[in-house]
Amino acid sequence: MTSPSLTLVTSLSPFDERNVQPASVQSWLDHGIKVLAVNTADEIGRLSESYADIEFVPTTRTAEQHAGRPVPYIYDLLMAGKNHTSEGDTVGIINADIFLRPQNNLKSFLMKEAEDSVVLGPRVDVAAPADFQTYVPASDPSFSIGYDYFVMDRNLLDDFTDSPFAMGMPFWDYWLPLTSYLAGRALKALKSPVALHVHHETRWNDTIYLFFHSLIAYALEQSKQASSGDDAQTRKLSFFLNVVAHHYGSIFETGTGGSDSETMDGASVATLADFYDHFQETVVHTIKANATTIRLDPT
């Protein structure tokens, strides 16, 4: 009988201009972690020779229309993790530029903490790839606000449904833990400097508003499903959700111009952006407030 394993799913870029990917992928393999990479057939043809120790999963479905490059959907990475593992395994998603430091028992620690839970992994930024090998943890490391990897029980993958969120695009790292939280799953934030990342400028464009809208629409839909009963509590929740949905609908309509772009103005756009900022703050607070802090003993 095969013992349970930990599999990390990612998507690799054929154009790793900072030469970070090879070191990152090797760091996962050095921990005894299995690696899957979801890429297009063309990308696999360019990458497979350089990454002989991982398994590639081809995809024909990408978010290129929004991202400008053929990045895969997060849901497809989750399903690749499910379809290429077995009952009892642990599955994770990780950005391809995240280096996992050589700490003892990291794999077993992650697998244990992920039992019936989702482990959230923030990162620590460094200046250059050379710092991967020389990094010395500070007494109070500065972690990223968002998350770059998640590890969970394989059976929790069924909580997720298809969505527009994609690798390299905004807010998938909020959508994933929010989905698990709304499904009643335990969240655990790993506050040990396990994951390193070379700092670089974030390259997003106006599609950020598309993903903001998608995140809000998803949260409202999931909450409405929970308010479909007819008792007093669900009536109260349903009323509150209708107020929020109506308010957001009005702000979104005027902020985007609706069907008549001539109605757009700077104040309406600013109101929509302000709403998105406050919504992001709420999501971040909700995730952080409901995630138990865990730490890995460096020894």
TASULUR-V706141 format. One record per backbone hydrogen bond with DSSP energy under -0.5 kcal/mol. CO is the residue of the C=O (numbers start at 1). NH is the residue of the N-H. If there is no record, write none. Layout:
co=CO nh=NH
co=CO nh=NH
This chain:
co=5 nh=7
co=5 nh=90
co=6 nh=34
co=7 nh=92
co=8 nh=36
co=9 nh=94
co=10 nh=38
co=15 nh=17
co=16 nh=19
co=20 nh=24
co=21 nh=25
co=22 nh=26
co=23 nh=27
co=24 nh=28
co=25 nh=29
co=26 nh=30
co=27 nh=31
co=28 nh=31
co=28 nh=33
co=29 nh=32
co=34 nh=8
co=35 nh=55
co=36 nh=10
co=37 nh=39
co=37 nh=57
co=39 nh=59
co=40 nh=44
co=41 nh=45
co=42 nh=46
co=43 nh=47
co=44 nh=48
co=47 nh=50
co=47 nh=51
co=51 nh=54
co=55 nh=37
co=56 nh=58
co=57 nh=39
co=60 nh=62
co=61 nh=73
co=63 nh=66
co=63 nh=67
co=64 nh=68
co=69 nh=71
co=71 nh=63
co=72 nh=167
co=73 nh=77
co=74 nh=78
co=75 nh=79
co=76 nh=80
co=77 nh=81
co=78 nh=82
co=79 nh=83
co=80 nh=84
co=82 nh=85
co=86 nh=89
co=89 nh=154
co=90 nh=7
co=91 nh=152
co=92 nh=9
co=93 nh=150
co=95 nh=98
co=97 nh=99
co=98 nh=100
co=99 nh=101
co=99 nh=196
co=101 nh=103
co=103 nh=106
co=105 nh=109
co=106 nh=110
co=107 nh=111
co=108 nh=112
co=109 nh=113
co=110 nh=114
co=112 nh=115
co=114 nh=117
co=114 nh=153
co=116 nh=186
co=117 nh=153
co=118 nh=120
co=118 nh=188
co=119 nh=151
co=120 nh=122
co=120 nh=190
co=121 nh=148
co=121 nh=149
co=123 nh=144
co=124 nh=197
co=126 nh=199
co=128 nh=131
co=129 nh=132
co=130 nh=133
co=130 nh=134
co=131 nh=135
co=138 nh=141
co=141 nh=143
co=142 nh=125
co=148 nh=95
co=149 nh=121
co=150 nh=93
co=151 nh=119
co=152 nh=91
co=153 nh=156
co=154 nh=157
co=155 nh=158
co=156 nh=159
co=157 nh=160
co=165 nh=74
co=165 nh=75
co=166 nh=169
co=169 nh=172
co=171 nh=174
co=171 nh=175
co=172 nh=176
co=174 nh=178
co=175 nh=179
co=176 nh=180
co=177 nh=181
co=178 nh=182
co=179 nh=183
co=180 nh=185
co=181 nh=184
co=186 nh=118
co=187 nh=292
co=188 nh=120
co=188 nh=190
co=189 nh=191
co=189 nh=294
co=190 nh=192
co=192 nh=194
co=194 nh=101
co=195 nh=124
co=196 nh=99
co=197 nh=126
co=197 nh=199
co=202 nh=204
co=205 nh=208
co=206 nh=209
co=207 nh=211
co=208 nh=212
co=209 nh=213
co=210 nh=214
co=211 nh=215
co=212 nh=216
co=213 nh=217
co=214 nh=218
co=215 nh=219
co=216 nh=220
co=217 nh=221
co=218 nh=222
co=219 nh=223
co=220 nh=224
co=221 nh=225
co=222 nh=226
co=224 nh=227
co=225 nh=228
co=231 nh=235
co=232 nh=236
co=233 nh=237
co=234 nh=238
co=235 nh=239
co=236 nh=240
co=237 nh=241
co=238 nh=242
co=239 nh=243
co=240 nh=244
co=241 nh=245
co=242 nh=246
co=243 nh=247
co=244 nh=248
co=245 nh=249
co=246 nh=250
co=247 nh=251
co=248 nh=252
co=249 nh=253
co=250 nh=254
co=251 nh=255
co=252 nh=256
co=253 nh=257
co=257 nh=260
co=259 nh=261
co=260 nh=263
co=261 nh=264
co=265 nh=269
co=266 nh=270
co=267 nh=271
co=268 nh=272
co=269 nh=273
co=270 nh=274
co=271 nh=275
co=272 nh=276
co=273 nh=277
co=274 nh=278
co=275 nh=279
co=276 nh=280
co=277 nh=281
co=278 nh=282
co=279 nh=283
co=280 nh=284
co=281 nh=285
co=282 nh=286
co=283 nh=287
co=284 nh=288
co=285 nh=289
co=286 nh=290
co=288 nh=291
co=290 nh=187
co=290 nh=292
co=292 nh=189
co=294 nh=191
co=295 nh=297
